[in-house]
Amino acid sequence: MTQRIVRALVALLAWLPLPLVQGLGWLGGWAAWLASAPYRRRWRAHTRLAGLRGRARWASVGAAGQQVAELPRLWFGPPVRVGWEGAAHIEAALAQRRGVLFLTPHLGCFEVTPRAYAERFGVPRGAPITVLYRPSRQAALAALLRQARQRPGMAAVPTTLAGVRQLMQALRRGEAVGLLPDQVPPLGQGVWAPFFGRPAYTMTLAARLAQQPGVQVLLAWGQRLPWGRGYVVHVQPWAQVMEEPLAAGPAEAAAQINRAMETLIRRCPQQYLWGYARYKAPRDPG
C-alpha cells in the first residue's frame, strides 16, 4: 500500500507545472519546519554558525521543501528549462579527453546538474557522467530511486566499494564523475575538517578522485530560478574558486574542499539545505 501511494504521489508531482510543484514544495518546507522541533533546532544552529540572517535565512525554509517536491518533476516529468553559466569550462575539459570531477554541495537543485550535463554533453559528446548516491533504506523508495537516476548519458552507483571502483574507472576512461562532498560518509571513510568553523566529518573520496592523474576538478551547482522559470547550472574550475591547489594530505584536502563548498554556498545561501545533519557522527558501515 505504501509503495502504491508513493508512486501515485510521484506520478502526480511529475506532471504538474513546475511553478505549482515548487509552490507546493514551499508550503511543505514550512510544514516540516513547524512540525519538527529537532529540525528547527538544527536549522537555527547551522544558519547562525554561518552568520546567515534576514530574508535569505527564512527563505531557506521554503527552498528546502522545493528541493524535495521538484524531484519527481525532474525524474519523470517533461523537460525543464536549464540555462548555463560556465559551460565553456566543461567544453575545455572534455577537449583534453581526461577525467572530469564535478563537486557540488547540497545547494539549489543539485539533482538538475548531472541531468543537464547528461543531456548537453553526455549523450551528444559520448562523455557520460557517473554520480554517487546513497540508496534508500525504504523498500518503497529504493527501486524508484534506481529507476530515476539511470538515464541516457548518466549512470548512478551506490556508496559502496564497488560504486567507488566504478567512479575510478569512469575517470580513467576520460568521463565525468559527480559527487556531493558535503555528504557525511560512513565511519572510516572520512576525516574531521572545519565546515563554517565547526568540525564536520568529511569524505576523503572527493580528494582521492581529484588527485587521480590528469583529473580536472570543476565546481558546479544548480540555481533554482524564481516562479518556476527553470534553473541555471553554474560551473567554475577549482582554480577560480580556490587560490591554492589541492593538498596531498587527506585532512588538508578535506578542509580545502569544505572551504570551496562554503564559497559556493555563500553565493546563494537561501538555497542551501541548512537543515541537513552535516555535523552528525558518522554511522558504522558494519
N, C-alpha and C positions, 0 to 999 in steps of 0.2 A: 504494500500500500504506500509506504513512504517513498519508494523508488518511483512509483507512478505519479505521485504528487510532485516530486522534484522535477521529473521530466515534463510534466504538464506546465509547471511554472516556468521552466527554462524555455519551452516552446513558445509560451505567451510573450515573454520578455524579448525573445529573439526577433519577433516580427512587429513589435510596437515601434513607433517612430522614436528615433534617438532622443529628441528633446523630452518626450514623455517618459522614456526609460530613466533618463538622468534626473528628471523631476521626482519620480517615484523613489529613486535611489537617495536623493537628498533627504526626503522625508524619512526613509529607512535609516539613514545615518543618524539623524537626530533621535529617532525612536530607540535605536540601540544605545546611544549615549545616555539618554534619560533612563533607560531600563536597567542599566548595569553600573552599579557603583564602582566595582573594580576597574571597569573600562574607563570611567570618568577619572578615577584617581591616577591611572596610568597616563591618560591623555594630558591631564594637568601637569603631572611631573615632567613629562617629556617636553611639552611645549615651554614650560618655564626653564628647563635646562638649556634649551636652545635660544632662550630670550625672545620667544615669539609672543607678540602682543597684538591687541586690537582686532581689526576686521579679518586679517589673514588667519589669526588663531581660531576664531569662531567659524570661519569658512571651511576649515579643515574637517569639521564635524560632518557637514553635509557631503563634502567631497569624498570622504571615506565610504559613505553609502553609495555614492555614484559609482565608485570603482567596482563595487560588488555587483550592482544592478546591471551595469553595461556589459558584463562578461558574456551572458548568453547572446546578446546582440552581436558582439564581436565573433563569437564562436560559430554561431549557426544562422545568423540573420543576413540580410542583404549587405553589400559592401558599404563601409562608412567612408567619409571624406577624410583623407590624410594628406597634409602638406609636409614639406621637408625644409629643414634649415641645417645645412652642412652635409647634404648628400654627396657633395664633391669629395669629401674625405673618404667616403666609402668607395667611390669610383677609383680614387687614387690607391687605396689599399688593395682592392681587388686586382688592379692592373699589375701589381707586383707579384700576384699569384702566391701569396703567403697567407698563413692563417690570420684571421681577424677575430679578436676577442672584444665583445661588447659588454661593458659593465653598466648596469642600470640599477638605481636604487628603487625603493618602494615609493616612487614619486609619479604622480599623474596616473595615466593609464599605461602601466608597464606591460600589459598584455598586447597592446597595439604595436609596440616597437618591433618584435620579431616577425609579426604577421605582415606589417608593412614592408619590412626588409624582404621577406619571402616573396611577396607579390612583385616588388620592383626589381630585386636583384637575384633572389634565389632561383626562380624559375627561368626568367629570360637569360640570365648570365650563367646558369648552371653552377651556381655557387650557393648551395643550400645553407641554412643555419640550423644548428642543433642547440636546443635550450635544455637547461636542467630544471626539473620540477620535483616537488615533494608529493608523492602520491597521497591521496586522501585515505584516512583510516575508516571512513564510512563507505560501506559497500555501495550505497545508492549513488555516491558521487564518483567513486574510483573509475568505473567503466566510462562514465560520462566525460570525465577529465581526460582520459586516454584518447577518447574519440575527438575531443575538442582540440587537443594540442598536437594532432597529427594532420598535416595538410601539405599540398604540393610546395616544395621548396623549404619545408620546415619539419624537423623531427624533434620529439621531446623524449628525454631519457630520465629515468628516476635517479634520486640521490643515493645511489649505491655504488659499489666499487666497479661493477660492470658499466654503469652510467658514466662514471668518470673516465673509464677507458675509452668509451665511445667519444667523449669530448676530445680527449687527446688525439685519437685517430682522425677526427674531423679537422683539427688544426693541422695535423701533418699532411692532410690532403689539400691544404690551402683553402679550406672552407671557413665559415664563420661559426662562432660559438657565443651564446648569450648566457649571462649569469646575473643574479641579484646578490651582490656581495654583502649587503646589509641583512641577509637572512641568517638567523642563528643556526650554526651547524651542530651536528651531534658531538658528544663528548669525544675528545681525542682528534677532532678534525679542525681545530681552531686554536687561536691564542687570544688572550685578553689584550685589547687595544682601545685607546680612547675614541669615543664617539660623542661629539658635543660635550667633551670634557669629562665624561664618565666612562669607566672601563666597561667594555661590551665584548662578549665572546664573539670573535670574528673569524670567519672562514679563512683558511690558508690556501684553499683551492684556487681562488682567483689569482693570487700571486704566482702560484705554481704554473698555472696555464699561461699567464702573461710572460713568464720567464722562459717559456719554450723557445727554441731557436727560431728566429725570424717572425715571431708573432707580433702583430701590430694591435695596440690597445686603443679602442675608441670608447668614449663615454657617451651614453645615449639615454634619452628619456622622452616619453610621450606626453606632451601637454594637452590637457582637455580644454577645448575652447568653450566659451560660454554659450548657453542657449542651444545646445545640441548641434553646433556648427562643425563638429568633427574634431580633428586632432592635428597637432604639429609634432613631428619627430625631430628632436634636436640632437645633433651629432657633433662631437669635438674630439680631436686627438688628445691623448694623455698630456702631451707637452703644452697644449694650450690652456690646460686647467692647472697642472702641477708644474712647478719650476724645476724640480729635481727628478731624475729618472728613478724608476722603481728600485728599491734597495734589495740586496740579496737575502738578508735575514728575514725569516717569516714574521717576526714581531714588528720589525721596522716597516716591512712592506704592507702588513695589515693596517698599521697606523696611517700610512700614506693613502691607501685605498679608502679608508674611512674619511680622511680629510677631503679627498676628491669627491666622495659622495656628499659630504656636508656642503661643499661648494655648489654642487648641482641643486641640492635641496633648498638652499638659501635663495636661489633664483625664483622659486615658486613654492614657498613653504606652505601655502594654503592647500596644496595638493599632495602633501606628504602624509603617509599613514602614521600619524603620531601615536595612535592607539596600539600600534604593533608592539609586541612584547620584546623589544630589542635588547633589553638588559637582563633577560631571564637566564637562569643557569641552563647550560646545555643538557640535553637528555642523554641517557646512556643508551647507545645503539643496541646493546645486548639485552 
